[in-house]
């Protein structure tokens, strides 16, 4: 039987901006009607300020199990590459039961933290006790997301090489490795296993782990509109390797070799110059930023200020899950810009001079595009994924101030409504 629920909010952040006296009708988890500047009905549940939950554009869910456990010096100079050795050790211990349990617990955290859905960049393919089984780990992730009730874009990863020039996989990378034929078979098998609220995308680990011909071969088999994700330009060493091998920077090479469009999410893209930024913006692709993980790994600072000036689009992800909090990701993103430019309130524009509202709207829109799921904010026809903001101090704050205070202070709590 259909279940129609109605809610009345003093303020709501809609795709077109902040609105007052907003009434929603929701049927079976889908928004049916949005009214603004209206009076509440007798049956409405009355609340304060509401925003749309945030799509999470990038997750390696198994890495939640090592959060906070690599915060000690393990090399003469600790960096991404020394951290990666710890990650490989974990990846090669993960069982089928482990991946389900870790994913279920992590997705529950995401849901409560204010994430609407998650793009799972999954590359532990082969079962620990049966290397010929390279699909059960993916199915465990699908089941975990379904059990939690969070939207999921599963991105099984093509991962074939240890480095540019088709270098053979290292022993510790063997669980990740698939041939193109195996990868296409995996996509075909998983396509029939999608649960409600889930969709399947295509994913290339990086230009180090996949060759250009492999990518072309896969893309020739992919339906139009499929989400396509790739790690790119996360580390300066990766840029140097691409310059040596291709005589081009990673993003430049990718844009030159492929017809990049809005279906693509370029995860990290940390080290992009002005030429690459402008071309990336022209392509319509999304830059998938993971500010807390990028800071934790010492990746560098994404050039957000100039990228926005070009008109760039971005989404946020929790990546290695050092912390699971969309507000904290946005705070880290803005603070990195303040430190770099020695300037306050960098991420805003003439439509949104409040940084919190600008960042939330931009990341939400980019996240919806990168996920390909129907979570495009508080509007009719979209899934109802709502976060209510509760102020413990000065409840008279406007919605835009309350959102700023949630992102930049600890004086605002939130709860997940749907």
N, C-alpha and C positions, 0 to 999 in steps of 0.2 A: 504493500500500500504506500502511495506517495505520502511523504511527510513534509508539509510546508511549515517553515518556521519564519518568524519575523522579528527584526531587531531595529532598535532606534538608537542612534548615536548622536551625541552633541556635535562631534566633528569627525570627519573621515578624510583620509588622503586618497582621493580618486585619481585615475590617470590624468585628468585635466587639472588637478590641484586640490587644495584644501576646500572642503565644503562643509557647511553647517546644517544641523538638523537633518540628518541623513537616515532614511528608512530603507532597510533591505528585506527582501523576501527570498528565502532560500529553500529549494526543494531537492531533497536527496543529495545534498552537497554541492549543488550548482546554483549560482545566483540567478534568480529569475527577474528581479526588478530592483532598480536603484532609484530612489526619489530623494531630492534635495530640497531644503527650505520648506519642509512640511511639518505638520503636527503629528505626534505619535498616535497610534491606534491603541485601543484598550488592551489588545492581546500582545503587544510588542514587549520584548525584553529590552529594558532601557539600560544603556551603558554610556561611557564617556567617549574617549578618543580611540579610533580604530584605524589600523593601516593594513595593507595587504602583506601577507607573509612573503619571505624572500626566497626565490629560487637559489639553490646552491649549485654553481656551475662546475665544480670540480672537487671530486672526492676520491681518495685512496682509502677505503674504509678500514682495511686491515691495519693501517698505520696508527689508528687510534690506540692499539695495544702497546705502542712504544712511546706514546706521548709523555714527555718529561723524563724519559729514560736515556737520553743521549746528551744530557746537559753536563758533560764533563770532557776534559781534553783527552783525546785518544790518538792524536797525531801531532807532529811538530807544528803544523798549522792546520787547525780544524776548519773544514769548509764543507760544502755540499758533498764533495766526493768522499770524504772520510765518513760523513753521516750515512752515505749510501751503503757503506759496508755493514753498518748496524742494521739498516733496513733489510738488506739481503739476508742477514742471519735470521731475522724474524720471518721474512717471507718463506724461507725454506723450512720453517717449523709449523706453519699454519695448516691445520687439517680441515676437512670438510665441515665437521662440527664447529671448529673454531671460527671459520669464516661466517657461518650462519649466526653464531652467538655474538660475535663482535659486531657484525652488521646490524643485527636487531637492536642491540644496546645503543650503538652509535646513532642509528636512525631515530630511535626514541629520543635521544638527546637533541638531535637536530630539530625534530618536530616541536619539542617543548621550547627550544631556543628561539623559534620564530622562522624556521625554514619551511617553505611550502613543498619543495620537491628537491631532488638531488640528481646530479649527473655523475654516475659512478664509472670512473676511469679504471677499468678492471683488467689486470694483467697476470694474476696468479691463476693460470689456466689449468695446469695439469695437476690431477689429484696426487697427493703425497705418496699414496700406496699403489698408484696405477697410472703411469705416465701416458697411457693411451687414452685415458679419460680426460678430455679437455673441455668438458661442458658442465659437469656437476657443480663446480665451484661457482659458475655463473648462475646456475639455477638456485643455489642456496642464497645468493644475494637477492634474486627476484623474490624468493619466498620470504626472506627477512623483511624486505620493504613492504610486501603485501600484508604481512602480519602486523606491522606497525601502522600501516595506513598512510604512508608518505608516498607522494608521487616519485617515480623513478624513471630516468633515462639511462638505460644500461649501455655502456660504451665498451664492449669487448675490444681489447687492444691488439693490434697487429704489432708483434715484437719479434724481429728475426735476427738482428745483428747486434754485436757489442759496440760497434762504432762505424764511422764513415768508411766507405770502401768495402762494405760487406764483411767486416771482421767477424769471425766466428763467435757465437755466444760463449761467455765464460761459464764455468761449471755452475756458479751460483745463479745464473740467469736461465738455466735450462727449463725451469717450470713455466717461464713466460713465453717461450719460443713457439711460434706457429709458422708454418708455410702459408703461402697465399691460398692454396687449395684447402688446407685445414681451416683457415680463417673464414673463408666463404662458406664452408660446410657448417662451421659454428654459427655463423649468422643465420643460415637457413634453419638450423635446428632451434635456435633461440627464438626466432620469429614466431614459431608456433607455441611458445611457452610464455608469452607475455600475459601478465595478469591485468585486470582493469586498472587504469591509472598509470600504466607503464608503456614505454615505447623503446625501440631499439635504435641505436645510432651506430656510426662507424668511427673508429678511432685508430690513429697512428701514434705510436709512442712518441717518436721524435724523428728528425731527419737523420739522427745517428743510428737509430734502431731499425729503420725501414728505408729501403731504396726508392728512388723516384719511379722506376718501372713497376715496382710492387704497388705503389700508391695508385698509379694509373690503372693497373689491372683491377684493383679493388673498386675504384671509383666507376669503372665501366659497368660494374654489376649493381651499382647502388641506385635505388629509386630516387627520383627528384624530391627534394624537400627533406631528405634524411639529415639529421644533425651529424656534423663531422668535427671531431676534436683532435687536437695535436698539441703536445708540448713543443714550445719553440723559444729559443733565445733566452732561456732561464739563466744560464751561466755565461760569464765572459769567455770561459774556456770553450764553450760550445760555439760562440761567435768566431773565435780564433780558428777552431777546427774547420768551420765552414769556409772561412776565407782561404785557408790553406788548400782545401779540397776542391771547392767550387769556384773560388775567386769571387764569392759573393757572401754577404751576411745572410744568416738563416731566413729572416722574414723576406728579404729581397729575393732570395732564391725561390722560396715557396710561392710568392706572388708572381714570379716570372714563369714558373713551371706549371702552375695550375690555375684554373678558373675559380678563384676564391670569391665567395659571395656570402650572403647573410647566414647561410647554413653552417658556416665554419666558425669555430671558437678556437682562437689561438691562445692557448693557456700559458700564462706568465708574460711572454713577449717583453720581458723586463728590459732587455738591451736592444732597443730600437732607436735608430737615428731619425732625424726629421724627415728625410726622404721616405723611409719605410713607414713612418707614422702617416704621412699624407697618402701613400698608396694603400695602406691598410684601411684608412677611413674611406677612401674611394671604393674599396671592394665591398663595403657593407659588413665585413666580418666583425665579430665580437672579440675584444681582448678579455680573456678570462683571468682576472687578478685574484691572487690569494695572499693578501698583505701580511697576515700573521705568519704563515708558513714561510713566505719569502724573506721575512725579517729573521725568523728563527734559523733559516739555512744560510743567511748572509748572502742572498742572491744579488741584492742591489735594489735600487729604487726605480720603479716604473715612472716614466716622464709624463705623469698625468696632466700637468698644467698645459703643456704644449699640445698633448694629444687631444684634450678637450677643446683647445683653441682651433684645432683642425676639424672639430666636429665628431670626435671619436666616440664609439659606444663601448661599454664595458659591462662585465658581470663580476660577481665575487663568488669565491669558493673557499671552503675550509680545508681542502687539500689533505695535509697530513694530520689534521685534527689535533694540533697542539692545544687549541681552544675551539670550542664550538659555540659561536656567538656572532650572528651577522652584524650587530651593532658594533662589536669590538673590531671586526674586520674593517668596517667603514672608518672607525676612529683611527686605526693604524694607517689606513690609506691616506687620510687627511693629514695626520700628524707627520707622516714621512715627507709630505710635500711642504709642510710648514718648516720642518728642519732643513730641508734642502734649499728652499727659496728664502728662508728667514722672513716669512710673511704669514699672516693669519688669514683664515677663511678663504682658502684657495679654491676649493671645489664648490662653486656656486655661479649663478648667472643672473641676468635681468629678470628671469621668470621666477627664480627661487634664490633669494638672497640669504636664506637660511641654509647652512651647509647640510644639516641633517636631512631636510626635505629633498634637496638636490641630489645628494648621494643615494638616498633610498629610492627615489624615482628612477634615476639612471640605472642603478644596479638591478632594480626589479625588471625594468624593460629589457635590458641586455640579458638577464638570466632567463627570462621567458623565451627569448629568441634562441638562446644556446641550448635550452632543454627541449624545445619543440612541444611543450606541454601546455594545457590551457589554464595557466595561472596568471593571466595578464591583468592583475589588479582587481579592484572592486568595480566590476561592471557586469551587466547581464550576459549570460552565456558562459562565464568563466567559473572554474572551480572556486568554491568558497574556502579560502585559506586565510584566516583573519587573526591578527594580533591586537589585543587591547592593551593600551598603556595606562598604568595606574600610578598616580603621583602620590608620594608620601608627604611631600612638602609643597605648599602653595598650589592647591587644586584648581586655582583660577587661571593657571597658565593656558595659553592657546595651544592648539594641537601642534603647530610648528615648533613652538618653544618646548613642548613636552617631548617631541621626538628628538630635538637637539639635546635635551637633558638626558634622555635615555642613552644616546650614543656617546655623549661626552662627559657624563657624570654617573654617579651611582645612586642618585636620588629618585630614580623612576624604575618601578618594577613593571613587568609585563606578564600577561598570561595568554595562552593560545585558546582562542574561542572555537575555531573549527580547523 
